[in-house]
Amino acid sequence: QLDQIIIHQQVELLEAILGTETSSKYEIKNHLGQRVYFAVEENGCFDRKLCSPFRPCTIRIADNSGREVIRVTRPLRCNSCWFPCFLQEV
């Protein structure tokens, strides 16, 4: 059982050197620092650059054997990325 989780984003070398944002990857660990899940954010480069905080995405969370256990989908929730008019939802 998990009573606490720690989420660490894995920084890509290309992202660190060039300052560009790539699809985010996360390690989800228990309170002992052992990885129990792994998460990957899926979205397009256009979405990351143009609509960064409002971008649509899918986050797939898998266990250590690679089986997907949770899928979180966040749709684009604005008429325009420059003039948001809806609250975010997942």
N, CA and C atoms as a LAMMPS dump frame, in Angstrom:
ITEM: TIMESTEP
0
ITEM: NUMBER OF ATOMS
270
ITEM: BOX BOUNDS ff ff ff
-5.0000000000000000e+02 5.0000000000000000e+02
-5.0000000000000000e+02 5.0000000000000000e+02
-5.0000000000000000e+02 5.0000000000000000e+02
ITEM: ATOMS id mol type element x y z
1 1 1 N 0.837 -1.184 0
2 1 2 C 0 0 0
3 1 3 C 0.873 1.235 0
4 2 1 N 0.393 2.272 -0.657
5 2 2 C 1.103 3.548 -0.713
6 2 3 C 0.357 4.569 0.126
7 3 1 N 1.036 5.131 1.095
8 3 2 C 0.439 6.203 1.881
9 3 3 C 1.03 7.556 1.484
10 4 1 N 2.045 7.522 0.634
11 4 2 C 2.714 8.741 0.182
12 4 3 C 3.419 8.431 -1.132
13 5 1 N 3.408 9.377 -2.063
14 5 2 C 4.181 9.218 -3.286
15 5 3 C 5.059 10.452 -3.493
16 6 1 N 6.162 10.223 -4.164
17 6 2 C 7.09 11.3 -4.507
18 6 3 C 7.222 11.269 -6.026
19 7 1 N 7.025 12.408 -6.673
20 7 2 C 7.084 12.475 -8.133
21 7 3 C 8.31 13.275 -8.541
22 8 1 N 9.149 12.658 -9.377
23 8 2 C 10.357 13.311 -9.888
24 8 3 C 10.267 13.383 -11.4
25 9 1 N 10.407 14.581 -11.954
26 9 2 C 10.447 14.712 -13.406
27 9 3 C 11.85 14.388 -13.889
28 10 1 N 11.934 13.585 -14.921
29 10 2 C 13.219 13.265 -15.525
30 10 3 C 13.518 14.327 -16.574
31 11 1 N 14.66 14.966 -16.463
32 11 2 C 15.037 16.026 -17.387
33 11 3 C 15.837 15.424 -18.533
34 12 1 N 15.404 15.697 -19.746
35 12 2 C 16.102 15.226 -20.936
36 12 3 C 17.331 16.095 -21.168
37 13 1 N 18.408 15.495 -21.65
38 13 2 C 19.638 16.227 -21.926
39 13 3 C 19.399 17.322 -22.958
40 14 1 N 18.663 17.018 -24.019
41 14 2 C 18.363 18.011 -25.056
42 14 3 C 17.596 19.191 -24.465
43 15 1 N 16.667 18.899 -23.572
44 15 2 C 15.873 19.941 -22.93
45 15 3 C 16.758 20.84 -22.07
46 16 1 N 17.689 20.244 -21.337
47 16 2 C 18.569 21.012 -20.461
48 16 3 C 19.537 21.88 -21.255
49 17 1 N 20.067 21.353 -22.355
50 17 2 C 21.059 22.097 -23.135
51 17 3 C 20.42 23.191 -23.976
52 18 1 N 19.359 22.847 -24.698
53 18 2 C 18.751 23.799 -25.63
54 18 3 C 17.643 24.641 -25.016
55 19 1 N 17.147 24.239 -23.871
56 19 2 C 16.068 24.987 -23.243
57 19 3 C 14.723 24.741 -23.903
58 20 1 N 14.626 23.714 -24.736
59 20 2 C 13.35 23.375 -25.362
60 20 3 C 12.636 22.354 -24.496
61 21 1 N 11.331 22.393 -24.545
62 21 2 C 10.557 21.465 -23.734
63 21 3 C 10.215 20.233 -24.552
64 22 1 N 10.495 19.06 -24.022
65 22 2 C 10.147 17.795 -24.668
66 22 3 C 9.015 17.151 -23.875
67 23 1 N 8.506 16.042 -24.369
68 23 2 C 7.462 15.334 -23.626
69 23 3 C 8.006 14.953 -22.257
70 24 1 N 7.254 15.252 -21.233
71 24 2 C 7.722 15.038 -19.871
72 24 3 C 7.607 13.58 -19.456
73 25 1 N 8.598 13.131 -18.693
74 25 2 C 8.617 11.788 -18.124
75 25 3 C 8.821 11.924 -16.619
76 26 1 N 8.149 11.076 -15.863
77 26 2 C 8.194 11.171 -14.414
78 26 3 C 8.411 9.802 -13.794
79 27 1 N 9.152 9.764 -12.703
80 27 2 C 9.243 8.579 -11.855
81 27 3 C 8.375 8.839 -10.635
82 28 1 N 7.557 7.882 -10.3
83 28 2 C 6.693 7.984 -9.129
84 28 3 C 7.22 6.978 -8.117
85 29 1 N 7.652 7.484 -6.961
86 29 2 C 8.336 6.649 -5.969
87 29 3 C 7.543 6.58 -4.675
88 30 1 N 7.811 5.538 -3.903
89 30 2 C 7.206 5.429 -2.579
90 30 3 C 8.048 6.222 -1.576
91 31 1 N 7.661 6.2 -0.317
92 31 2 C 8.355 6.993 0.701
93 31 3 C 9.791 6.511 0.938
94 32 1 N 10.138 5.311 0.459
95 32 2 C 11.504 4.799 0.601
96 32 3 C 12.374 5.17 -0.602
97 33 1 N 11.778 5.86 -1.597
98 33 2 C 12.524 6.244 -2.785
99 33 3 C 12.57 5.173 -3.855
100 34 1 N 11.768 4.118 -3.705
101 34 2 C 11.719 3.045 -4.691
102 34 3 C 10.68 3.381 -5.759
103 35 1 N 11.076 3.225 -7.036
104 35 2 C 10.139 3.537 -8.117
105 35 3 C 9.031 2.497 -8.144
106 36 1 N 7.784 2.984 -8.107
107 36 2 C 6.63 2.094 -8.17
108 36 3 C 5.833 2.304 -9.458
109 37 1 N 5.941 3.495 -10.042
110 37 2 C 5.26 3.803 -11.295
111 37 3 C 6.151 4.702 -12.138
112 38 1 N 5.813 4.758 -13.417
113 38 2 C 6.514 5.604 -14.36
114 38 3 C 5.442 6.294 -15.197
115 39 1 N 5.564 7.594 -15.417
116 39 2 C 4.546 8.332 -16.168
117 39 3 C 5.177 9.049 -17.352
118 40 1 N 4.44 9.095 -18.451
119 40 2 C 4.874 9.786 -19.663
120 40 3 C 3.739 10.684 -20.123
121 41 1 N 4.062 11.938 -20.37
122 41 2 C 3.088 12.884 -20.902
123 41 3 C 3.195 12.877 -22.417
124 42 1 N 2.078 12.693 -23.09
125 42 2 C 2.052 12.678 -24.544
126 42 3 C 1.327 13.926 -25.044
127 43 1 N 2.007 14.683 -25.873
128 43 2 C 1.401 15.834 -26.534
129 43 3 C 2.319 16.239 -27.681
130 44 1 N 1.873 17.165 -28.482
131 44 2 C 2.651 17.574 -29.633
132 44 3 C 3.561 18.753 -29.33
133 45 1 N 4.62 18.869 -30.115
134 45 2 C 5.563 19.981 -29.971
135 45 3 C 4.85 21.314 -30.142
136 46 1 N 3.928 21.388 -31.087
137 46 2 C 3.155 22.613 -31.324
138 46 3 C 2.379 22.998 -30.068
139 47 1 N 1.743 22.016 -29.452
140 47 2 C 0.975 22.281 -28.226
141 47 3 C 1.875 22.769 -27.101
142 48 1 N 3.057 22.144 -26.937
143 48 2 C 3.972 22.544 -25.864
144 48 3 C 4.464 23.966 -26.056
145 49 1 N 4.76 24.348 -27.289
146 49 2 C 5.306 25.684 -27.56
147 49 3 C 4.24 26.769 -27.51
148 50 1 N 3.111 26.521 -28.146
149 50 2 C 2.122 27.575 -28.318
150 50 3 C 1.137 27.688 -27.152
151 51 1 N 0.746 26.571 -26.592
152 51 2 C -0.321 26.571 -25.572
153 51 3 C 0.175 26.025 -24.241
154 52 1 N 1.404 26.214 -23.925
155 52 2 C 2.073 25.538 -22.816
156 52 3 C 1.213 25.284 -21.579
157 53 1 N 0.726 26.293 -20.87
158 53 2 C -0.012 25.971 -19.645
159 53 3 C -1.412 25.412 -19.897
160 54 1 N -1.944 25.599 -21.108
161 54 2 C -3.308 25.154 -21.418
162 54 3 C -3.318 23.96 -22.357
163 55 1 N -2.147 23.409 -22.66
164 55 2 C -2.042 22.392 -23.696
165 55 3 C -2.822 21.122 -23.36
166 56 1 N -3.368 20.498 -24.382
167 56 2 C -4 19.201 -24.159
168 56 3 C -2.915 18.141 -24.016
169 57 1 N -3.188 17.115 -23.248
170 57 2 C -2.2 16.052 -23.105
171 57 3 C -2.862 14.79 -22.575
172 58 1 N -2.13 13.703 -22.72
173 58 2 C -2.494 12.433 -22.122
174 58 3 C -1.299 11.979 -21.305
175 59 1 N -1.526 11.614 -20.059
176 59 2 C -0.466 11.1 -19.208
177 59 3 C -0.767 9.631 -18.951
178 60 1 N 0.183 8.793 -19.342
179 60 2 C 0.039 7.351 -19.139
180 60 3 C 0.933 6.946 -17.965
181 61 1 N 0.339 6.306 -16.99
182 61 2 C 1.07 5.856 -15.811
183 61 3 C 1.123 4.333 -15.852
184 62 1 N 2.355 3.815 -15.778
185 62 2 C 2.568 2.365 -15.873
186 62 3 C 3.287 1.88 -14.629
187 63 1 N 3.061 0.6 -14.306
188 63 2 C 3.785 0.003 -13.189
189 63 3 C 5.17 -0.423 -13.666
190 64 1 N 5.949 -1.019 -12.786
191 64 2 C 7.326 -1.379 -13.128
192 64 3 C 7.431 -2.457 -14.199
193 65 1 N 6.367 -3.2 -14.437
194 65 2 C 6.402 -4.199 -15.501
195 65 3 C 5.943 -3.617 -16.836
196 66 1 N 5.587 -2.325 -16.852
197 66 2 C 5.202 -1.664 -18.094
198 66 3 C 3.718 -1.685 -18.394
199 67 1 N 2.915 -2.251 -17.509
200 67 2 C 1.461 -2.278 -17.714
201 67 3 C 0.86 -0.931 -17.344
202 68 1 N 0.052 -0.386 -18.238
203 68 2 C -0.622 0.877 -17.954
204 68 3 C -1.656 0.652 -16.863
205 69 1 N -1.591 1.478 -15.806
206 69 2 C -2.539 1.351 -14.701
207 69 3 C -3.477 2.54 -14.612
208 70 1 N -3.044 3.683 -15.127
209 70 2 C -3.874 4.887 -15.116
210 70 3 C -3.602 5.669 -16.391
211 71 1 N -4.66 6.232 -16.962
212 71 2 C -4.512 7.146 -18.091
213 71 3 C -5.289 8.421 -17.752
214 72 1 N -4.589 9.544 -17.773
215 72 2 C -5.198 10.838 -17.47
216 72 3 C -5.227 11.639 -18.765
217 73 1 N -6.394 12.122 -19.152
218 73 2 C -6.53 12.902 -20.368
219 73 3 C -6.993 14.301 -20.013
220 74 1 N -6.269 15.279 -20.528
221 74 2 C -6.652 16.68 -20.327
222 74 3 C -6.882 17.301 -21.702
223 75 1 N -8.128 17.643 -22.032
224 75 2 C -8.405 18.255 -23.325
225 75 3 C -8.04 19.739 -23.314
226 76 1 N -7.895 20.29 -24.493
227 76 2 C -7.702 21.738 -24.611
228 76 3 C -8.999 22.393 -24.171
229 77 1 N -8.906 23.297 -23.217
230 77 2 C -10.114 23.892 -22.648
231 77 3 C -10.139 25.397 -22.83
232 78 1 N -9.892 25.843 -24.048
233 78 2 C -10.023 27.273 -24.315
234 78 3 C -10.307 27.457 -25.791
235 79 1 N -10.932 28.57 -26.135
236 79 2 C -11.184 28.863 -27.542
237 79 3 C -9.908 29.246 -28.245
238 80 1 N -9.024 29.894 -27.524
239 80 2 C -7.732 30.313 -28.045
240 80 3 C -6.734 30.203 -26.906
241 81 1 N -5.513 29.837 -27.227
242 81 2 C -4.496 29.72 -26.184
243 81 3 C -4.171 31.071 -25.553
244 82 1 N -4.476 32.157 -26.236
245 82 2 C -4.165 33.488 -25.706
246 82 3 C -5.312 34.059 -24.877
247 83 1 N -6.51 33.516 -25.04
248 83 2 C -7.672 34.018 -24.307
249 83 3 C -8.461 32.853 -23.719
250 84 1 N -7.944 32.257 -22.652
251 84 2 C -8.648 31.086 -22.083
252 84 3 C -10 31.49 -21.508
253 85 1 N -10.956 30.627 -21.718
254 85 2 C -12.307 30.959 -21.223
255 85 3 C -12.922 29.8 -20.434
256 86 1 N -12.25 28.682 -20.322
257 86 2 C -12.783 27.543 -19.583
258 86 3 C -11.755 27.12 -18.525
259 87 1 N -12.242 26.611 -17.4
260 87 2 C -11.343 26.034 -16.401
261 87 3 C -10.808 24.707 -16.914
262 88 1 N -9.618 24.357 -16.495
263 88 2 C -9.013 23.087 -16.907
264 88 3 C -9.75 21.929 -16.26
265 89 1 N -9.729 20.791 -16.946
266 89 2 C -10.299 19.576 -16.378
267 89 3 C -9.48 18.392 -16.843
268 90 1 N -9.447 17.339 -16.029
269 90 2 C -8.761 16.094 -16.394
270 90 3 C -9.713 14.935 -16.208
